Structure formats: structure tokens, C-alpha cells
Amino acid sequence: MTPFKPTSIALFPLTSHVLPGGRLQLRIFEQRYIRMIKEALSEQKGFGVCMLNPKGRSDNNSHILPIGTLVNIIDFESLPDGMLGITVAGEQLFEVGHIDTAKDGLRTADVTLREEWQATELSDEDILLRQRLQEVFEAYPELAELYPEKKLDDEPWICQRWLEILPLEPQKKQELLASHNTQPVKEFIRSLVE
């Protein structure tokens, strides 16, 4: 794997997660994250969505797990309660390096972008993963609406949607995301959905 040039981005730690090709709707109300959104929009740059480590601590930033997703804002609205609503699209995974914390509590980190999983043709075994994902979209129309263009023949896209929606421990998701290809991810998901 060829390492990518490190870059510095703002971090938004969450219990839910979005991966490359994914979409997530967020409510923004804390001042530090309002600032993050303003800067992202004015500078036309993304920010990082990171998973929270339930065993970590915020005073030393161990509550932020090491693999996150660079996201871009694709839509925003004023919600009925006066909060800012945004929709973000996942672009690329990254590894968190050094984290700085501003006076308002907004964290920024030096990150190294990771290579994307390479697409391979779906095998007969993988067809089940696609079929079960289609069933999830049919059962949860609000989830399906986030994906007007479903890439159900794209193996990495299917694997990443499963990792977003499965109720896994954050450490397990991190372990699977650290894989350099989709094989361990597919095997794990198949063991759950077969």
C-alpha cells in the first residue's frame, strides 16, 4: 500500500458511522461543530467522522478510534427545532495521527488517507450479501432514501453499507476496516446473514 500525504482535518466523533460511498444525516448544535461546518463550507473542504471508543477518555483523546472517514457536506437545512441539519457523504478512510484540541473543544488531527478497497466481481457467495442488503433497504425506506443510486454490483460498496448498519462493537468495525481488502469483511458478514 502506498501511503498518502498527511493532511489536517477537523474531527466529529460519533457513535454512528459513515464509510466511503455512504451517507449520514446529522444534527449540529454545539458551537464548535457549527464552526467546523462553517469552515468546511467556506473553504470547500471536508471533515472527519470518527467512531467513539466506549472505553476511551476525552482528556487524552483515547475516546477517538484510529480509523475515520473523510466526509463532504452534500446538503444542509434548518430543522424545525432551529438546529442545523446536514447530510454528509463518505469519501475516503483515514488513519488518525496527532490530535490538537482548540479552546472551544473542536479537535483537529493530522490524518493519513488510506487506499480504497479494490472492487472485484461478486462471487456466487457474495450474491447473498447483495440480496440481504436489498431486503434491508426495502424494510427501511428512510435508509434507502439516502442512496438514490445503489451500487449493488460494487463489492466494496456493499461491504461498507453492511459495516455501517450492523450493530457491531466499534473495535470490531475498526478491525474489519483495517483490512487491506474486502475478503475478511465478506466472510464476517456472511457468517451473520447466512
C-alpha positions in Angstrom: 0.0 0.0 0.0 1.3 3.4 -0.9 1.0 5.9 1.9 -0.9 9.1 1.2 0.3 12.6 2.1 -0.9 13.5 5.6 -3.4 16.3 5.9 -5.0 18.1 8.9 -8.8 18.0 9.3 -11.4 18.7 11.9 -12.9 15.7 13.7 -16.5 14.9 14.5 -16.7 11.9 16.9 -19.9 9.9 16.7 -21.5 6.6 17.9 -22.8 6.1 14.4 -20.5 5.9 11.4 -20.4 6.6 7.7 -17.9 4.9 5.3 -16.8 5.7 1.8 -19.8 5.8 -0.5 -22.1 6.2 2.5 -24.4 9.0 3.6 -25.3 10.2 7.0 -27.7 12.9 8.3 -26.5 14.9 11.2 -28.0 17.5 13.6 -25.5 20.2 14.5 -26.0 22.3 17.6 -22.7 22.6 19.6 -20.8 25.8 18.8 -17.6 24.0 18.0 -19.3 21.9 15.3 -21.2 24.9 13.9 -17.7 26.5 13.4 -16.5 23.3 11.8 -19.4 23.3 9.3 -18.9 27.0 8.5 -15.2 26.4 7.8 -15.9 23.3 5.8 -18.4 25.2 3.6 -16.4 28.4 3.2 -13.2 26.6 2.5 -14.9 23.9 0.4 -13.2 21.1 2.4 -14.3 18.1 4.3 -14.0 17.0 7.9 -13.5 13.6 9.6 -16.2 11.5 11.1 -14.7 9.2 13.8 -16.0 6.3 15.8 -16.1 6.7 19.6 -14.2 4.3 21.8 -16.6 3.5 24.7 -13.5 2.7 26.9 -11.5 5.8 25.9 -11.2 9.2 27.7 -11.7 12.6 26.2 -9.0 14.2 28.2 -6.3 12.3 26.3 -8.3 11.8 23.1 -8.3 8.0 23.5 -12.1 8.2 23.0 -11.4 8.6 19.3 -10.7 5.4 17.4 -7.9 5.4 14.9 -9.8 4.8 11.6 -12.2 7.5 10.4 -13.9 8.7 7.2 -13.3 11.9 5.4 -16.7 13.4 4.5 -18.1 16.2 2.5 -21.3 18.1 3.1 -23.8 17.5 0.3 -26.9 19.1 1.7 -28.0 21.3 4.6 -31.2 22.6 6.1 -32.7 24.5 9.1 -34.6 21.9 11.1 -38.0 22.7 12.7 -36.3 22.9 16.2 -33.9 25.6 14.9 -30.9 23.2 14.7 -28.8 22.8 11.6 -29.3 19.6 9.7 -26.6 18.4 7.3 -26.2 15.4 5.1 -22.6 14.2 4.5 -21.2 11.7 2.0 -18.3 9.5 3.0 -15.3 9.9 0.7 -12.2 8.0 2.0 -10.9 6.3 5.1 -8.1 7.8 7.0 -5.9 6.9 10.0 -5.7 9.5 12.8 -2.3 10.8 13.8 -1.6 13.6 16.3 -4.8 15.3 17.7 -5.0 19.0 18.7 -7.9 20.4 20.7 -8.9 24.1 20.3 -10.2 26.3 23.1 -13.8 25.6 22.1 -13.2 21.9 22.2 -13.0 21.3 18.4 -10.4 18.6 17.7 -8.3 18.5 14.6 -5.9 15.8 13.6 -3.1 15.0 11.2 -4.5 12.1 9.2 -3.2 9.8 6.5 -5.6 8.8 3.8 -5.9 5.1 3.2 -6.2 3.3 -0.1 -9.7 2.3 -1.2 -10.7 -1.4 -1.3 -10.4 -2.6 -4.9 -13.6 -3.8 -6.4 -13.8 -7.4 -7.6 -16.6 -9.2 -9.3 -19.3 -10.6 -7.0 -19.0 -14.3 -6.5 -22.0 -16.6 -6.1 -21.4 -16.5 -2.3 -21.5 -12.7 -2.4 -24.9 -12.5 -4.2 -26.5 -13.3 -0.8 -24.9 -10.2 0.7 -26.4 -8.1 -2.1 -29.8 -9.8 -1.7 -29.9 -9.3 2.1 -28.9 -5.7 1.7 -31.7 -5.1 -0.8 -34.1 -6.6 1.8 -32.8 -4.1 4.4 -33.4 -1.2 2.1 -36.9 -2.5 1.4 -37.6 -2.8 5.1 -36.2 0.6 6.0 -37.2 3.1 3.3 -35.6 6.0 5.2 -32.3 4.3 4.8 -32.9 3.5 1.2 -33.7 7.2 0.5 -30.1 8.1 1.4 -29.0 6.1 -1.6 -30.8 7.2 -4.8 -28.1 5.4 -6.7 -27.5 2.0 -5.1 -24.2 0.3 -6.2 -25.4 -3.3 -5.6 -22.8 -4.7 -8.0 -19.9 -3.0 -6.3 -18.4 -5.3 -3.7 -16.7 -2.6 -1.5 -19.9 -0.5 -1.6 -21.9 -3.5 -0.3 -19.4 -4.4 2.4 -19.2 -0.7 3.6 -23.0 -0.4 3.8 -23.1 -3.6 5.9 -20.4 -2.2 8.3 -22.4 1.0 8.7 -25.7 -0.7 9.6 -24.6 -3.8 11.6 -24.8 -3.2 15.4 -21.1 -4.2 16.0 -18.8 -3.1 18.7 -16.7 -0.1 17.4 -13.5 -2.1 17.9 -14.8 -4.9 15.7 -15.7 -2.4 13.0 -12.2 -0.9 13.3 -10.6 -4.3 13.0 -12.6 -5.0 9.8 -11.9 -1.6 8.3 -8.1 -2.1 8.9 -8.2 -5.0 6.3 -6.5 -4.2 3.1 -9.3 -5.9 1.1 -12.9 -7.0 1.4 -12.3 -10.7 2.0 -12.3 -10.7 5.8 -15.3 -8.3 5.8 -17.3 -10.5 3.4 -16.5 -13.7 5.4 -17.6 -12.0 8.6 -20.8 -10.6 7.2 -21.7 -13.9 5.5 -21.4 -15.6 8.9 -24.1 -13.2 10.2 -26.5 -13.2 7.3 -26.5 -16.7 6.0 
